[in-house]
Amino acid sequence: MKKLILSAVVLTTILTANESFNSEISHFGGGVVIAGALTAVGDHFYPEDRAMFGFGVSSVGFAIEEIVVTAKHGNLGGNLLDIAAHTAGSALGAMITDKYLLTPVVSQNGMNGNFVGLYTRIPF
């Protein structure tokens, strides 16, 4: 898993984009994958807010990266388009992972802190 995340970080710093459809769909797809992975990680630490964790960390992290790129190279309009595509993909990826790929967490019992629902473990 660490190698996968490291590979994604290295590739995003090497690759450059333009304002074509293929570029924006790749940002959208990247948002889906990254937010889905972060939602799965968030399931361990914040089970009730895992979708918001995946969406937020993915979107904010990518926005910070694009701000740095804009400061270095300009092209604010293109980078805002990249952020919008990535954020839309992050929303979809976090929602799909939360609703369909991870087991549901119904609620947290306030009396003793136990969760109501099913937990499964799928190694990857």
N, C-alpha and C positions, 0 to 999 in steps of 0.2 A: 504494500500500500504506500509506503514511504517513497519507493522508487517511482510509482505512478504519479504521485503528487509532485515530486521533484522533476520528473520529465515534463509534466504540464507547465510548470513554472519556467523551465529552461526554454521550452518551445515558444511560450508566449513572449519571452524577451528577445528571441531570435527572429521570429516571423514579423513581417510588416504587412499592413493592410491598406486597402484603398476603399473607395466608397461604392464598390460594385455590389451587386446582389450576392455573389458568392462570398464576398468578404463579410457582409452583414449576416448571412445565414450561418457562417462559421462562428461568428461571435454569439449568435443565438444558440447554436449547438453547444458551444463551449459553456455558456451559461447554464444550459440544461444539465450537462454532465457535472460541472463543478458544484452547482447548488445541490444536485442529487447526492453527491458524495458527502458534502458538508452536512446535509440533512441527516444522512446515516450516521455521521460522527456525532452530530448534535443529539441523536437519539440516546446516546450513552450518557451525556452530561445534562441535557435539558429535555427530557422525554415529552413534556407537555408543550414545549415551544420549539420543537425540533425544526419545523418548517420555516419559522421565522428566523431561526438561527442560520439555517442553510441559505435562505434568500438574502438575509442581511449581510452576512460575512462575504458571500460571493459578490454581491452587488457593490458593497462599499469597497472591498478590496480591489475590484476591477476599476471602479471609479478613481480610486487613488492612483492606480497604475496609469490610467489614461491622463490624469492631471499632470503627472510627472512627464509623460510623453509630450503633452501639449506645451509644457514649460520649456522643454528641450527643443522641440521641432516645430511648434506651431500647429496649424490645421485644427482649430477649435471645432469647426462645424463637423468635420469628419470624425473627430474623437467623440463628440456628443452623440453622433449617430451610432458609433460603436458601443457607447455606454447604454444607449436606449435598447439596442438589440440584445446586449448581454443581460440587461436587467429583465427584459421580457422573457428570455430563456431561463433566467434564474427563477423567476416566478413559476414558470411551468415545471421546471425540474424539481423544485422544492415541493410543489403541490403533488405531483405524480409520486414522488418518493414517499411523501408523508401519507397520502391517502391509499396508495395501491401496493407499494413495495414493502413498507414496514408494517409491523403488526400494530393495531390500534391501542392507544392508551386512553381509557375512558375518562378517568379522573384520578385525582390524588385524594386519599382519605385524610382529612384534617386531624383525625383523632390520633393516629399512630404513624402517619407518613407512608403507609403502604399504597401501592398502586393497584387499581382494579383493572383487570384486563389480562391479556395473554402476552407472554414474552417468548420469542424464539431466537435462536442464535444460528446465523448462517455465516460460516467462515468464508472469506474471500481474499 
